[in-house]
Amino acid sequence: MNKAIMQLLLILVTALPVLASAQSAAWDNHARRMELSQFVDYWAEPAGPATLESVRNLPETRWQHNGKDSVSLGYGDDVYWFRVNIGNQGEASAPLFLEIGYPVLDHIEIYLVNNGEVTERHVLGDKKPFHDRLIDHRNFLVPLTLLAGEDLSVYLRVDTSSSMQVPLTLWDQDAYYVAEQSRSMFEGIYYGIVLVMILYNLFVYIAVGERSFLYYVGYISAMPMFLASLHGVSFQYLWPEATRWNDQAIIVFLNLVILFGGAFSIRFLSVSRSNHPLMNRLTLGLMIVAGLMVVLGVLVPYRLMVLPTILVAFLGCTGMLILSIVRWLKKDPAARYYALAWVFMLFGGIVLALSKFTMLPRNLLTENATQVGSAIGVILLSVALADRLNKEKKRAFEAQQRLLQEERKARMAQDRSLRIQQEANALLEHRVQERTRDLESLNGQLRELSSTDALTGLKNRGHFDRAFTSAVVKAYRFGQPLSLLLLDIDHFKKFNDTYGHLVGDDCLQMVANCIRQYVTRPQDLAARYGGEEFVVLLPDTPEEGALRVAEKIRQKIEESGFRISDEVLHLTVSIGVCAVCPHEADATKAIFCWADEALYQAKGQGRNQVVVREPPPVQDAEAVIL
């Protein structure tokens, strides 16, 4: 009896692989999507390549049934054959897509077998240019049609240096396009968030010069490039013909993530040799290793670099997470945001690494955990950097306020000291003279730099010279008339000697006010040329207009008076006028000389009058200019 039971059990155990391998995927007209991983059988190819015919003739016991939610066999040098049987139980034909959702597989041979005959053969993989694919998509898509009641066998031969993951999904074509819209929108949102954060932090670095932002920009630039390379997005849009670089890019960008992430972590969390010497050295050592791996990633084949890179990434992610926790325990305010952000990002990285080592199944969560985690982490770290910047600005502002208060106190003490010093007459006189000389020197420098005459409020000579040159060039270019008035106060030296310089200053201010009343157009210019001399520049003004303005100014000054004690004083001015349409762009010297001659003629004819100087003919004017 026992012997019969043992024989029955042996028969059942022997038949289990056959029963399992005979299981087929059933498709009906109501299905939209079907995961085929549970229906897949696989067989490791021996040393030599096998043909499809030899594979089809293999005994069922040689095939291993997957029976799991994902087909993930880890890293290795073996070449695998996969097969899956699909039956259409519907009453109508079904246009379908067979999707292989792992875009970094090197070489894939796909055979479609119907009724014992090979109907289609396709060769795919990321070692072929992107546009050689059946459908331009980051994953591998094979269109197929299942007729009603038809059974189809699909054989795949996969040879790759990356992880042996072959996620097979059967899609209704319409349903696939609908789902692809959602996936594309998800990808667009992710890369859009990252791009905004890159630009934002780059602009902040340019503005404030804080290297934390630069390291952070490097990190959040390398992370999406790594994910784009891993998910086939970069191969589709950035380098569709660079098949070798497509593999190496994964190695390079993943190591750059660790390199920039470590640099950012050390600076942001203030992990120095003084407060955390061991963690600082370990992080720096990991950064050096990652930097060397970046260089080697360009030169050394992918299959030799992938496992060391994943190990470095795993150690880097774990180490930086520990770093954030330690700093949080040390009550570092920045570590709270940092730890929360890196929990999301590093969790995604660790999940991805564990899925590559087949310690976790390959599914929607494990494949997209890095993107979701990195997007949330990028936003949180940007908030953390902004918060840190605001706190630093607040500390700087408070320090500045303290300095201003100290400066205010110092000034108050200085004022008290000056009041005390004023009681000592001899010392006071000496220091007042020194202070006066300093102020006169400073005022002289300010007048040289300023365009306004401090006494009269009119423009100074330097400003006039520049404006005069520009006005002459404009008048010459557009053929417009230009008038120059040169004013001089009559007997001003005698007036100064008689009443003193203070009264003389009042006189200059009165004259300036009179001039200002009749120089009102925006393009007109009144300036104090020096001493008691004033100039008025009237662009686009012919002789008649200039003469009217000059006569009004002369009359106004003559009629105006100001009281000194019991005496009312009156002044007169002599005005020289020159109105001309310049025939040279550099005619300033000649025009000024003609106005000056008119002024001297007015003084020679008895003063208190306006004299117009007619410019000489063109030939004579050119001679004067030369």
C-alpha positions as CSV (number, residue, x, y, z in Angstrom):
1,M,0.0,0.0,0.0
2,N,2.7,2.4,1.0
3,K,4.6,1.5,-2.1
4,A,1.6,2.3,-4.3
5,I,1.2,5.7,-2.7
6,M,4.9,6.5,-3.2
7,Q,4.6,5.6,-6.9
8,L,1.5,7.8,-7.3
9,L,3.3,10.7,-5.6
10,L,6.3,10.2,-7.9
11,I,4.1,10.3,-10.9
12,L,2.4,13.5,-9.7
13,V,5.8,15.2,-9.0
14,T,7.1,14.2,-12.5
15,A,3.9,15.5,-14.1
16,L,3.8,18.8,-12.3
17,P,6.2,20.6,-14.7
18,V,4.3,19.2,-17.7
19,L,1.0,20.4,-16.3
20,A,2.4,23.8,-15.4
21,S,4.0,24.3,-18.8
22,A,0.9,23.3,-20.6
23,Q,-1.0,26.3,-19.0
24,S,-1.9,28.9,-21.7
25,A,-3.0,32.5,-21.5
26,A,-6.6,32.8,-22.6
27,W,-7.6,36.0,-24.3
28,D,-11.2,37.0,-25.0
29,N,-13.0,39.9,-26.6
30,H,-13.6,41.7,-23.3
31,A,-10.0,41.7,-22.2
32,R,-8.0,44.9,-22.4
33,R,-4.6,43.9,-20.9
34,M,-3.1,40.6,-19.7
35,E,0.1,40.1,-17.8
36,L,1.8,37.0,-19.2
37,S,4.5,36.4,-16.6
38,Q,2.5,33.6,-14.9
39,F,2.2,31.7,-18.1
40,V,5.8,31.9,-19.2
41,D,8.2,28.9,-19.3
42,Y,12.0,29.4,-19.6
43,W,15.0,27.4,-20.4
44,A,18.7,28.3,-20.0
45,E,20.6,27.8,-23.2
46,P,23.8,25.7,-22.9
47,A,27.2,27.0,-24.1
48,G,26.4,26.9,-27.8
49,P,23.5,28.8,-29.5
50,A,20.3,26.8,-30.0
51,T,18.0,26.9,-32.9
52,L,14.2,27.4,-32.6
53,E,13.6,23.9,-34.0
54,S,15.8,22.3,-31.3
55,V,14.1,24.4,-28.6
56,R,10.7,23.4,-29.8
57,N,11.7,19.8,-29.6
58,L,12.9,20.0,-26.0
59,P,11.1,17.7,-23.6
60,E,8.7,19.4,-21.3
61,T,10.7,18.5,-18.3
62,R,13.6,20.8,-19.5
63,W,11.3,23.8,-19.3
64,Q,10.9,25.6,-16.0
65,H,7.6,27.3,-15.3
66,N,7.8,30.8,-14.0
67,G,4.4,31.0,-12.2
68,K,5.3,34.4,-10.7
69,D,4.1,38.0,-11.2
70,S,7.3,38.9,-12.9
71,V,10.0,37.2,-15.0
72,S,13.2,38.3,-13.3
73,L,16.3,36.0,-13.3
74,G,18.9,38.5,-12.1
75,Y,22.4,39.1,-13.6
76,G,24.5,36.5,-15.2
77,D,26.0,35.3,-18.5
78,D,23.3,32.8,-19.4
79,V,21.2,33.2,-22.5
80,Y,17.5,32.3,-21.9
81,W,14.7,31.1,-24.0
82,F,11.1,32.0,-23.0
83,R,7.9,30.7,-24.4
84,V,4.2,31.5,-23.8
85,N,1.1,30.1,-25.4
86,I,-1.8,32.5,-26.1
87,G,-5.3,31.4,-27.1
88,N,-8.1,33.6,-28.4
89,Q,-11.4,32.4,-26.9
90,G,-13.4,35.2,-28.4
91,E,-15.5,35.1,-31.5
92,A,-13.6,37.9,-33.3
93,S,-10.0,38.5,-34.3
94,A,-8.0,40.6,-31.8
95,P,-5.4,43.2,-32.9
96,L,-2.9,43.1,-30.1
97,F,0.5,44.4,-28.9
98,L,3.0,42.2,-27.2
99,E,5.0,44.5,-24.9
100,I,8.4,43.7,-23.4
101,G,8.6,46.4,-20.7
102,Y,12.3,46.4,-20.0
103,P,14.1,48.6,-22.6
104,V,17.7,47.8,-21.7
105,L,17.7,44.2,-23.0
106,D,20.6,43.8,-25.5
107,H,19.3,41.2,-28.0
108,I,15.9,39.7,-28.4
109,E,14.8,37.2,-31.0
110,I,11.0,36.8,-31.2
111,Y,9.3,33.9,-33.0
112,L,5.6,33.6,-33.6
113,V,4.5,30.0,-34.2
114,N,1.0,29.2,-35.4
115,N,-0.1,25.7,-36.1
116,G,3.5,24.4,-35.9
117,E,4.8,27.0,-38.4
118,V,6.9,30.1,-37.8
119,T,4.8,33.0,-39.1
120,E,6.9,35.9,-38.0
121,R,10.5,36.5,-36.7
122,H,11.7,39.8,-35.3
123,V,15.1,40.8,-33.9
124,L,15.0,43.7,-31.3
125,G,17.2,45.1,-28.6
126,D,19.0,48.2,-27.5
127,K,22.1,47.1,-29.5
128,K,20.2,48.0,-32.6
129,P,19.5,51.6,-33.6
130,F,16.2,52.8,-32.2
131,H,14.4,53.4,-35.5
132,D,14.9,49.7,-36.5
133,R,12.1,48.8,-34.1
134,L,8.7,47.7,-35.3
135,I,7.1,50.6,-33.4
136,D,9.0,53.7,-32.2
137,H,8.5,53.3,-28.5
138,R,10.9,53.1,-25.5
139,N,9.7,49.5,-24.7
140,F,9.7,46.7,-27.3
141,L,6.4,46.3,-29.0
142,V,5.4,43.5,-31.4
143,P,2.0,43.9,-33.2
144,L,0.2,40.6,-33.7
145,T,-3.3,39.5,-34.6
146,L,-5.1,36.6,-33.0
147,L,-7.9,35.1,-35.1
148,A,-11.0,33.7,-33.4
149,G,-10.3,30.4,-31.8
150,E,-6.6,30.5,-32.7
151,D,-3.7,29.4,-30.5
152,L,-0.4,31.2,-30.9
153,S,3.0,30.2,-29.4
154,V,5.6,33.0,-28.8
155,Y,9.2,32.0,-28.3
156,L,11.9,34.6,-27.2
157,R,15.6,34.2,-27.1
158,V,17.1,36.9,-24.8
159,D,20.8,37.7,-24.5
160,T,21.7,40.7,-22.3
161,S,24.4,42.0,-20.0
162,S,21.8,43.8,-17.8
163,S,19.4,42.1,-15.4
164,M,17.5,39.2,-17.1
165,Q,14.0,40.7,-16.7
166,V,11.4,40.0,-19.4
167,P,8.1,41.5,-18.4
168,L,5.6,40.4,-21.0
169,T,2.2,42.2,-21.3
170,L,-0.5,41.5,-23.9
171,W,-2.5,44.6,-24.8
172,D,-5.5,45.4,-26.8
173,Q,-4.1,48.0,-29.2
174,D,-6.8,50.6,-28.4
175,A,-6.4,50.1,-24.6
176,Y,-2.6,50.3,-25.0
177,Y,-2.8,53.8,-26.6
178,V,-5.1,55.0,-23.8
179,A,-2.7,53.7,-21.1
180,E,0.3,55.1,-23.0
181,Q,-1.3,58.6,-22.8
182,S,-1.4,58.3,-19.0
183,R,2.2,57.0,-18.9
184,S,3.4,59.8,-21.2
185,M,1.6,62.3,-19.0
186,F,3.3,60.8,-15.9
187,E,6.7,61.0,-17.6
188,G,6.0,64.6,-18.7
189,I,5.0,65.7,-15.2
190,Y,8.1,64.1,-13.7
191,Y,10.6,65.6,-16.1
192,G,8.8,68.9,-16.1
193,I,9.1,69.1,-12.3
194,V,12.7,68.2,-12.5
195,L,13.4,70.8,-15.2
196,V,11.7,73.5,-13.2
197,M,13.7,72.6,-10.1
198,I,17.0,72.6,-12.1
199,L,16.4,76.0,-13.5
200,Y,15.2,77.4,-10.2
201,N,18.2,76.2,-8.2
202,L,20.6,77.2,-11.0
203,F,19.3,80.7,-11.0
204,V,19.5,80.8,-7.2
205,Y,23.1,79.6,-7.4
206,I,23.9,82.4,-9.9
207,A,22.3,84.9,-7.7
208,V,23.7,84.0,-4.3
209,G,26.8,81.9,-5.2
210,E,26.1,79.2,-2.7
211,R,27.8,75.9,-3.8
212,S,25.1,73.8,-2.2
213,F,22.7,74.8,-5.0
214,L,25.4,73.9,-7.6
215,Y,25.9,70.4,-6.2
216,Y,22.1,70.1,-6.0
217,V,21.7,71.1,-9.6
218,G,24.3,68.4,-10.5
219,Y,22.3,65.8,-8.5
220,I,18.9,66.6,-9.9
221,S,20.3,66.7,-13.4
222,A,22.0,63.3,-13.1
223,M,19.0,61.6,-11.5
224,P,16.5,62.1,-14.3
225,M,19.2,61.4,-16.9
226,F,19.8,58.0,-15.2
227,L,16.1,57.3,-15.1
228,A,15.6,58.4,-18.7
229,S,18.5,56.0,-19.8
230,L,17.1,53.2,-17.7
231,H,13.5,53.6,-19.0
232,G,14.6,54.0,-22.7
233,V,13.4,57.7,-22.9
234,S,16.9,59.0,-23.7
235,F,17.5,56.3,-26.3
236,Q,14.2,57.3,-28.0
237,Y,14.7,61.1,-27.9
238,L,18.3,62.0,-27.3
239,W,20.7,59.4,-28.8
240,P,18.7,56.9,-30.9
241,E,21.7,55.9,-33.0
242,A,24.3,55.7,-30.1
243,T,23.8,52.0,-29.1
244,R,27.0,51.7,-27.1
245,W,26.6,54.9,-25.2
246,N,23.0,54.0,-24.4
247,D,24.3,51.2,-22.1
248,Q,27.2,53.3,-20.7
249,A,24.9,56.2,-20.0
250,I,23.2,54.2,-17.2
251,I,26.6,53.6,-15.5
252,V,27.8,57.2,-15.9
253,F,24.7,59.0,-14.7
254,L,24.0,56.6,-11.8
255,N,27.6,57.3,-10.5
256,L,27.1,61.0,-11.1
257,V,24.0,60.8,-8.8
258,I,26.2,59.4,-6.0
259,L,29.0,61.9,-6.7
260,F,26.8,65.0,-6.6
261,G,24.5,63.6,-4.0
262,G,27.5,63.1,-1.6
263,A,28.9,66.5,-2.3
264,F,25.5,68.1,-1.7
265,S,25.0,66.1,1.5
266,I,28.3,67.0,3.1
267,R,27.8,70.7,2.4
268,F,24.1,71.0,3.1
269,L,24.4,69.0,6.4
270,S,27.7,70.6,7.4
271,V,29.4,67.2,7.8
272,S,33.0,68.2,8.3
273,R,36.2,66.6,9.5
274,S,35.7,68.4,12.8
275,N,32.2,67.3,13.8
276,H,31.9,64.0,12.0
277,P,35.4,62.9,10.8
278,L,34.5,59.2,10.1
279,M,31.3,60.0,8.1
280,N,33.1,62.7,6.3
281,R,35.9,60.4,5.2
282,L,33.6,57.6,4.2
283,T,31.4,59.9,2.2
284,L,34.4,61.5,0.5
285,G,35.8,58.0,-0.3
286,L,32.5,56.9,-1.8
287,M,32.5,60.1,-3.9
288,I,36.0,59.3,-5.2
289,V,34.9,55.8,-6.1
290,A,31.8,57.1,-7.9
291,G,34.0,59.6,-9.7
292,L,36.3,56.9,-10.9
293,M,33.3,54.8,-11.9
294,V,32.1,57.7,-14.1
295,V,35.4,57.6,-16.0
296,L,35.4,53.8,-16.2
297,G,31.8,53.9,-17.3
298,V,32.8,55.5,-20.5
299,L,35.6,53.1,-21.2
300,V,34.8,49.7,-19.7
301,P,31.9,47.6,-21.1
302,Y,28.5,47.7,-19.4
303,R,28.5,44.1,-18.3
304,L,31.7,44.6,-16.2
305,M,30.5,47.8,-14.6
306,V,26.8,47.2,-13.9
307,L,27.2,45.2,-10.7
308,P,29.9,47.4,-9.1
309,T,27.8,50.4,-10.0
310,I,24.7,49.0,-8.3
311,L,26.7,48.2,-5.3
312,V,28.1,51.7,-5.1
313,A,24.7,53.1,-5.6
314,F,23.2,50.9,-2.8
315,L,26.0,51.9,-0.4
316,G,25.7,55.6,-1.3
317,C,21.9,55.7,-0.9
318,T,22.1,53.8,2.4
319,G,25.1,55.8,3.7
320,M,23.5,59.2,2.9
321,L,20.2,58.1,4.6
322,I,22.2,57.2,7.7
323,L,24.0,60.6,7.4
324,S,20.7,62.4,7.5
325,I,19.5,60.5,10.5
326,V,22.7,61.1,12.5
327,R,22.5,64.9,11.7
328,W,18.8,64.9,12.7
329,L,19.7,63.3,16.0
330,K,22.3,66.1,16.4
331,K,19.4,68.5,16.1
332,D,20.6,70.0,12.9
333,P,17.5,72.0,11.6
334,A,18.4,71.4,8.0
335,A,18.4,67.6,8.6
336,R,14.7,67.4,9.1
337,Y,13.8,68.5,5.6
338,Y,16.8,66.6,4.2
339,A,15.9,63.3,5.9
340,L,12.3,63.4,4.8
341,A,13.3,64.2,1.2
342,W,16.0,61.5,1.1
343,V,13.7,58.9,2.7
344,F,11.6,59.2,-0.5
345,M,14.5,59.4,-2.9
346,L,16.6,56.7,-1.3
347,F,13.7,54.4,-0.8
348,G,13.1,54.5,-4.5
349,G,16.8,53.8,-5.3
350,I,17.0,51.0,-2.8
351,V,13.8,49.4,-4.2
352,L,15.2,49.6,-7.7
353,A,18.5,48.1,-6.7
354,L,16.8,45.2,-4.8
355,S,14.6,44.5,-7.8
356,K,17.7,44.3,-10.0
357,F,19.1,41.7,-7.6
358,T,15.8,39.8,-7.8
359,M,15.3,40.4,-4.1
360,L,12.0,42.2,-4.9
361,P,9.6,41.4,-7.8
362,R,9.5,43.6,-10.8
363,N,6.2,45.4,-10.9
364,L,4.7,48.9,-11.3
365,L,5.8,50.0,-7.8
366,T,9.4,48.8,-8.1
367,E,9.9,50.2,-11.6
368,N,8.5,53.7,-10.8
369,A,9.4,54.0,-7.2
370,T,12.6,55.9,-8.1
371,Q,10.8,58.4,-10.3
372,V,8.0,59.1,-7.8
373,G,10.4,59.2,-4.8
374,S,12.9,61.4,-6.7
375,A,10.2,63.9,-7.7
376,I,8.9,64.2,-4.2
377,G,12.5,64.4,-2.9
378,V,13.6,67.0,-5.4
379,I,10.7,69.2,-4.3
380,L,11.3,68.7,-0.6
381,L,15.1,69.4,-1.0
382,S,14.3,72.5,-3.0
383,V,12.1,73.7,-0.1
384,A,14.9,72.8,2.3
385,L,17.4,74.8,0.4
386,A,15.0,77.8,0.1
387,D,14.3,77.5,3.9
388,R,18.0,77.5,4.6
389,L,18.6,80.4,2.3
390,N,15.8,82.4,4.0
391,K,17.3,81.6,7.4
392,E,20.8,82.7,6.4
393,K,19.3,85.9,4.9
394,K,17.4,86.5,8.2
395,R,20.6,86.0,10.2
396,A,22.5,88.3,7.9
397,F,19.7,90.9,8.2
398,E,19.8,90.7,12.0
399,A,23.6,91.0,12.0
400,Q,23.3,94.0,9.7
401,Q,20.7,95.5,12.1
402,R,23.0,95.0,15.0
403,L,25.8,96.7,13.1
404,L,23.6,99.6,12.2
405,Q,22.6,100.0,15.9
406,E,26.3,99.9,16.9
407,E,27.0,102.5,14.2
408,R,24.2,104.7,15.4
409,K,25.5,104.5,18.9
410,A,29.0,105.4,17.6
411,R,27.6,108.4,15.7
412,M,25.8,109.6,18.8
413,A,29.0,109.3,20.8
414,Q,30.8,111.2,18.1
415,D,28.2,114.0,18.2
416,R,28.6,114.3,22.0
417,S,32.4,114.4,21.5
418,L,32.1,117.2,18.9
419,R,29.9,119.2,21.2
420,I,32.4,118.9,24.0
421,Q,35.2,119.9,21.7
422,Q,33.4,123.0,20.6
423,E,34.0,124.4,24.1
424,A,37.7,124.6,23.5
425,N,38.1,127.6,21.2
426,A,41.6,127.1,20.0
427,L,41.2,123.4,19.3
428,L,37.8,124.1,17.9
429,E,39.1,126.6,15.3
430,H,41.9,124.2,14.2
431,R,39.5,121.3,13.8
432,V,36.8,123.4,12.1
433,Q,39.4,124.5,9.5
434,E,40.5,120.9,8.9
435,R,36.9,119.8,8.6
436,T,36.1,122.7,6.3
437,R,39.0,121.9,4.0
438,D,37.9,118.2,4.0
439,L,34.3,119.2,3.2
440,E,35.5,121.6,0.4
441,S,37.6,118.9,-1.1
442,L,34.7,116.4,-0.9
443,N,32.3,118.9,-2.3
444,G,34.7,119.6,-5.2
445,Q,34.8,115.9,-6.0
446,L,31.1,115.6,-5.8
447,R,30.6,118.6,-8.1
448,E,33.0,116.9,-10.5
449,L,31.0,113.7,-10.4
450,S,27.6,115.4,-10.3
451,S,25.9,117.0,-13.3
452,T,24.2,119.7,-11.2
453,D,25.7,122.9,-10.0
454,A,25.3,122.9,-6.2
455,L,24.8,126.7,-5.9
456,T,22.4,127.5,-8.7
457,G,20.7,124.2,-9.2
458,L,21.5,124.4,-12.9
459,K,23.5,121.8,-14.8
460,N,27.3,122.2,-14.5
461,R,29.9,122.7,-17.2
462,G,30.8,119.1,-17.6
463,H,27.2,118.1,-18.3
464,F,26.8,121.0,-20.7
465,D,29.9,120.0,-22.7
466,R,28.5,116.5,-23.2
467,A,25.0,117.7,-24.0
468,F,26.4,120.4,-26.3
469,T,28.4,117.9,-28.3
470,S,25.4,115.5,-28.6
471,A,23.1,118.4,-29.7
472,V,25.5,119.6,-32.4
473,V,25.7,116.0,-33.8
474,K,21.9,115.7,-33.8
475,A,21.4,119.1,-35.4
476,Y,24.0,118.3,-38.1
477,R,22.4,114.9,-38.8
478,F,18.8,116.1,-39.1
479,G,19.6,119.6,-40.5
480,Q,18.0,121.4,-37.6
481,P,18.9,124.9,-36.3
482,L,20.7,125.1,-33.0
483,S,21.0,128.2,-30.8
484,L,23.5,128.9,-28.1
485,L,23.2,131.8,-25.6
486,L,26.3,132.8,-23.6
487,L,25.4,135.1,-20.5
488,D,27.7,137.1,-18.3
489,I,26.7,139.2,-15.3
490,D,27.8,142.8,-15.8
491,H,30.4,144.2,-13.3
492,F,30.0,141.1,-11.1
493,K,33.6,141.3,-9.7
494,K,32.9,144.8,-8.5
495,F,29.6,143.6,-7.1
496,N,31.3,140.8,-5.2
497,D,34.1,143.1,-3.8
498,T,31.5,145.6,-2.6
499,Y,28.9,143.3,-1.0
500,G,30.8,140.1,-0.4
501,H,30.6,136.6,-1.7
502,L,27.5,135.6,0.2
503,V,25.6,138.3,-1.5
504,G,27.3,137.3,-4.8
505,D,26.0,133.8,-4.4
506,D,22.5,135.1,-3.9
507,C,23.0,137.1,-7.1
508,L,24.0,134.0,-9.0
509,Q,21.0,132.1,-7.7
510,M,18.7,134.9,-8.7
511,V,20.1,135.0,-12.2
512,A,19.8,131.2,-12.4
513,N,16.1,131.4,-11.4
514,C,15.4,134.0,-14.0
515,I,17.1,131.9,-16.7
516,R,15.1,128.8,-15.5
517,Q,11.8,130.6,-16.1
518,Y,12.3,130.9,-19.8
519,V,14.2,127.6,-20.5
520,T,11.2,125.3,-20.2
521,R,11.3,122.8,-23.0
522,P,12.5,119.3,-22.2
523,Q,15.2,119.4,-24.8
524,D,16.5,122.9,-23.7
525,L,19.4,123.1,-21.3
526,A,20.6,125.9,-19.0
527,A,23.9,125.6,-17.2
528,R,26.4,127.5,-15.2
529,Y,29.5,127.6,-17.3
530,G,31.7,129.1,-14.6
531,G,31.8,132.0,-12.2
532,E,29.3,134.5,-13.4
533,E,28.9,133.0,-16.8
534,F,25.9,131.0,-17.9
535,V,25.0,129.1,-21.1
536,V,21.6,128.2,-22.6
537,L,21.4,125.6,-25.3
538,L,18.2,125.7,-27.5
539,P,18.1,122.7,-29.9
540,D,15.8,123.0,-32.9
541,T,15.5,126.8,-32.4
542,P,16.1,129.4,-35.1
543,E,17.6,132.8,-34.5
544,E,14.3,134.6,-34.0
545,G,13.3,132.2,-31.2
546,A,16.7,132.4,-29.5
547,L,16.6,136.2,-29.6
548,R,13.2,136.3,-28.0
549,V,14.4,134.0,-25.2
550,A,17.6,136.0,-24.7
551,E,15.7,139.3,-24.5
552,K,13.2,137.9,-22.0
553,I,16.0,136.6,-19.8
554,R,17.8,140.0,-20.0
555,Q,14.7,142.0,-19.1
556,K,13.7,139.6,-16.3
557,I,17.2,140.0,-14.7
558,E,17.1,143.7,-15.1
559,E,13.7,144.0,-13.5
560,S,14.4,141.6,-10.7
561,G,16.0,143.0,-7.5
562,F,16.8,141.7,-4.1
563,R,17.2,143.6,-0.8
564,I,20.4,143.9,1.1
565,S,19.7,145.7,4.4
566,D,18.0,148.9,3.3
567,E,19.2,148.8,-0.3
568,V,17.6,147.1,-3.3
569,L,20.1,145.9,-5.8
570,H,19.6,145.4,-9.6
571,L,21.8,143.5,-12.0
572,T,22.2,143.4,-15.7
573,V,23.6,140.8,-18.0
574,S,25.2,140.8,-21.4
575,I,24.1,138.0,-23.8
576,G,25.8,136.7,-26.9
577,V,23.7,134.6,-29.3
578,C,24.7,132.3,-32.0
579,A,22.1,130.5,-34.1
580,V,23.3,128.1,-36.8
581,C,22.6,124.9,-38.7
582,P,25.9,123.0,-38.3
583,H,27.7,121.9,-41.4
584,E,30.0,119.6,-39.4
585,A,29.3,117.1,-36.6
586,D,32.2,118.5,-34.7
587,A,31.3,122.2,-34.7
588,T,31.0,122.8,-31.0
589,K,34.2,124.9,-30.7
590,A,33.3,127.1,-33.6
591,I,29.7,127.7,-32.4
592,F,30.9,128.5,-28.9
593,C,33.5,130.9,-30.3
594,W,30.9,132.8,-32.3
595,A,28.6,133.1,-29.2
596,D,31.6,134.2,-27.2
597,E,32.4,136.9,-29.8
598,A,28.8,138.1,-29.6
599,L,29.1,138.3,-25.8
600,Y,32.2,140.4,-26.0
601,Q,30.6,142.6,-28.6
602,A,27.6,143.2,-26.2
603,K,30.0,144.1,-23.4
604,G,31.9,146.4,-25.7
605,Q,28.7,148.2,-26.8
606,G,27.8,149.1,-23.2
607,R,26.6,145.9,-21.6
608,N,23.0,145.0,-20.7
609,Q,22.1,144.0,-24.2
610,V,21.7,141.0,-26.5
611,V,24.0,140.7,-29.6
612,V,23.5,138.0,-32.3
613,R,26.6,136.8,-34.1
614,E,25.9,135.6,-37.6
615,P,28.0,132.6,-38.5
616,P,30.4,133.1,-41.4
617,P,29.9,131.4,-44.8
618,V,30.4,127.7,-45.0
619,Q,34.0,127.9,-46.2
620,D,35.0,130.4,-43.5
621,A,33.2,128.3,-40.9
622,E,35.2,125.2,-41.9
623,A,38.3,127.2,-41.6
624,V,37.4,128.3,-38.1
625,I,36.6,124.7,-37.1
626,L,39.9,123.5,-38.5
